[in-house]
Amino acid sequence: MSHSRLQIDGVVFDVRRAAWFPDERVLAVADLHLGYAWAHRLSGQLMPITPANDTLGRLQELQRDYEPREIVVLGDIVHRAMALAVLEAEMRELFNALSPRSQLVFLAGNHDRDLQNVLDQWLLPISLAASREVGTHLLVHGDAAVSSAGARGLRILMGHEHPAISISDGVTTSEKCPCFLVSESVIVLPAFSRWAAGTNIRAYPFMSELARQTTFQCAVAIVGDKLLRVRV
Amino acid sequence: MPLLKKSSVTRWFKARFELPTPAQTAAWPLIEAGGNVLIASPTGTGKTFAAFLSVLNELALFHERGELQNTIYCIYVSPLRALSYDLEKNLHEPLKEIYGEQSPVRVGLRSGDTTQAERQRQFTKPPHILLTTPESLALLLSQEKWLPHLNGVRWVIIDEIHALAENKRGAHLSISLERLSTLNPQRSTSPQRIGLSATVAPLKEVAQFLVGTHRSCEIVDTSAAKKVDLRVYSPLGKDPYPPSGYTGQRLIHELGRLIQENRTTLVFTNTRSGAEAAAFWLKEALPELAGQIECHHASLDREVRLEVEDRLKRGELRAVVCSTSLELGIDIGSIDLVVMLSTPKGVSRALQRTGRAGHSIHVTSRGLLMATNMNDLIECCATALLARSRQLDPVRLPRAPLDVLTQHLVSMGCIRRWPRAEALALVRGAYPYRDLREDEFNDVLDYLAGGGKALRAQYTEVFGKIHLDEETFETKTGMVRRDLLQNIGVIPNEGMAAVRLKHRTLGMVEEIFLSNLQPGDVFIIAGRAVKLERVGSMECFVTNAQHEAPTVPRWNANKMPLTNKVAEEIVRFRTEVRERIESSPVAADVRRPTTKGIRSEPPYVGGYEELVSWISDRLDCGRTNAGIIARIHEAQHEISEIPTGDFLLVEELLLSGVEETELVGESPKKRVRQARQRFAQTSRHYFFHTLVGRAANEALSRAVALRISRLRGGNAVATPDDYGFVLTVTPQQHFTSEELPSLLSAENFARDLDESLSRSHLLKYHFRNAAQTGMMVYRNYFGERKPLRKLQWSTEVIFNVLAQYEPDHVLMREAKRDAVHTYIDIEGAIAFLKNAAAKPMRIRQVERVPPLSFALFATKIKEALLVEDPRETMERLFHLWWSRIEEAPVAS
């Protein structure tokens, strides 16, 4: 029995920070924050540029395993929309690698302001959307409010919060682990980007109205290479 | 006056003052002779005029000869703006009396507060004497247009140099001074350097810091001249374990009594919150004097702070309670008594603070150390003892901080293109950088050029700060230069939040302080009680809480480590006490321990009185204090044994999980407590009585924790303090006396410590500072300070990335150097281990917490040392929790 996937109410949570909808064959990830280091360099901060930008590699592995009909990225695709050659190269590489086998849907997040302009300049055939319906779920970035009429009885799947939860052995060790948050009305995905430090939900309030109004039943924590369901 | 050439200035001085002070008499001829001079003497001994009279004299003579030009002749640098303000007033006085309103000799002040208009005026008509701060000096050196004005500087005066030498701000200044000295290659002599210092040791080290690696310096030391009367008071009374809150009440009561008996009392508390709380309680206790008791600390609103300083100077206040903010030499008028609430952690500090009392060289400075708990009491007595015999703890200069170097290289590159070799030679001229290696220097240049181990070559040019080639470097134009000017300096973002009452800002509090409060809590700021309503991004909103009691003041939140000298003294003392107790005749039946712990009646008959007398003489501390100290050691002897310098004592205490009451509430903090309590395990505590000071214990505890982890798996929590450290482990990590020698072996110690540091919070904290100073992350972004939380997150991530891909990045190296320099004494730890290897070591099981371990035990456990392999940690955590929940169905 593998501990790397967990199914709750028809949604499969993968330890590799993705959600899978088996009936609709849709894979969802959130908060890629591509170009994080370059965004900071542009503003004069000498962030380290690491060799392994493994975002694409990890997405390709997920695509191979699930063979999704559609991959939805729930916003904050980039950290900052910049007309930079290096960012263009990354996005183009991602698009070319994934689009042959799955339809790609990109939702706009709060960091993606002006991204559409830049994508158009690069002649990349990507149109940012505000939301995406997948079966009984509505996929959004999560920064904007969603009225109940807008939700139409659908469960919301969102990113934006970069949730994490601290797990302790009570004596000597406490670790902050990225996690999924689950409730009847809202599911929050952890940030896919390695640059996200993760906000410990036990210590800090949520940023968005959506999450603040929700009482989560449990968190599915990513503990090393395994998933662990914990009470929130 | 034979000491100086005659001029209108010397005539003024003679008319004004009767005689020059010893410091002035010694210093003037040396300054006149043109050499570099370090003047070390306590406050109130005429240091200012020792330095400045010569300068004013020369300038007056220039003027008389018609030679006074429009350029800066003298630069005065001090760590505090307040000192510069004070000095400006002190210099204007003689100039006004000699020359009237329009003095031909101009004095100007330049700091972060200086207006744009004033800065422009200074540029067009430069002051002859410029009073400034290290950061402002570096800013001037970064701008080409200012260099002609700086070319003709003849004197540089550094005030409170001891307060700069020991930290990175001083290192920053030292490079600025080298740049200033080498500005004009045509000049045959570099500017004369004059340093003003308090009483520190060794002065030679500070003198070398002042003048740089290659120059010489004369030293004028008149510290012995001022007499000091330093005593110790403890509110513990007869009972070393008084009921909680009692100590605080007695302290305030005694403090109130002293304030009434003296005209002006200055109280130091070490922390902002402590100062606020003490001032508050004093006002409550002495309502008739409430209007004349004030609080002072660096986070107060500037207007409020200045007002307190002025009132103090004018003698309108009976007491001022400060954190450490009035330690440095700003003029605060005449103080009768200095009180230090809880130990100042160092003999030099104790002397400096006491020296603020009795504002003239002929008056004895009176100081009082007030101890707030048992360990505090012994420490205070030891400190006072050493202070009386002037045994000072040595200053320790940081070695070549690399983040500071990044700022200067970018700044130098703004002026012109530099050959690498020339820049390296200049930097090495600064004393903290005398040993800078060429490879370190080149690594910093590579970092600034945008490089990194795996950087794709074509992007180096676009995002670095400098153009770098084999031979030379130069700073890029445009945004890089603008950013530099906004971010010069080494003072890191300490994470302060503004406290707002309706539309007013009362002051600032630490974000960390705020994170421990909840809405509804009452705390003190700017001397008034306020209630927290809500917390915003970098601010909080409060309402008046006039009639409500604030949270209990914490007296002991102390970040400074004990110095070795005091620790050695205490070890000696313990060894002697043990000998006396063991050899004293004792009736067998009175030695039975009680179930409650300490009796308030002495258990010994006959032997006790002698013990008390002996302690009283030995520590020169009075009978009451001696009585308490005697009882503590007797109790230690009963419950465990007294640790001495002859063997190593480790006490083992087993505690079952503590059941806390279920907490119900919405706040995130309460949820955390709920989670912990749900899951308390039996834990084991080992108290290591290694009395080598906190810095060495930081090193010892971390290495020992790592070694236990290697031996038994898991992590260990180590809590060090000055007196030893406690290791908290799970039952599986139990160890025995036989294993002690390998846990405490000096072999491979440095390597083990290194490994234990690599993922520590301490290192991350210092990395956060290094990343800011080293321009990897900005503390000020678009003119606004970043919230501490955001800064913590970004630096946390960068730290993890670097730890994995580039652990020897220049800023990681700097973080480690800084952490170790400030907090960790490796040499002391190794020396202790080598010493201890020859002595017996034993583990003694105890049933309750012995008194000498009590302080350690009561201290909140601060940091879990992550020494375990991270993957194993995850495995362990997973399996621990897995057994507690039902399995969820898994997708196929």
Interface residues (C-beta under 8 A of the other chain):
Chain A: M1 S2 H3 R5 L6 Q7 I8 V12 W20 P22 W38 H40 R41 L42 S43 G44 Q45 L46 M47 P48 I49 T50 P51 A52 V86 S166 I167 S168 D169 G170 V171 T172 T173 S174 E175 R194 W195 A196 A197 I201 R202 A203 Y204 P205 V223 G224 D225 K226 L228 R229 V230
Chain B: Y447 L448 G450 G452 K453 A454 L455 R456 Y459 F463 G464 K465 M479 V480 D483 G657 P668 K669 R671 V672 A675 R676 F679 A680 Q681 S683 G714 N715 A716 V717 T728 V729 T730 G774 M775 M776 V777 Y778 Y781 R789 W793 S794 E796 V797 I798 V801 L802 Q804 Y805 E806 H809 A864 L866 E868 R871 T873 M874 E875 R876 L877 F878 L880 W881 W882 I885 A888 P889 V890 A891
